[in-house]
Amino acid sequence: MCYYNGQKVNHDEYIRLKNLEKLVSMYDFLSRDLQVGFDYSQNAVLKPNPEKNDFDILQME
């Protein structure tokens, strides 16, 4: 099965995400442009905290 994921954000969210991008640049698994599901490699997963106002970045297969 093939698919694409997308997300729409407003300007404030975009700025916040750009700052987040700088913070997560140290992770190897975020440097790939394309993630192929059949490679079974580690991917970035965002897990929201219980208050739903922030999240952690986890590595998952």
Secondary structure, 3 states (H helix, E strand, C coil): CCCCCCCCCCHHHHHHHHHHHHHCCCCHHHCCCCCCHHHCCCEEEEEECCCCCCEEEEEEC
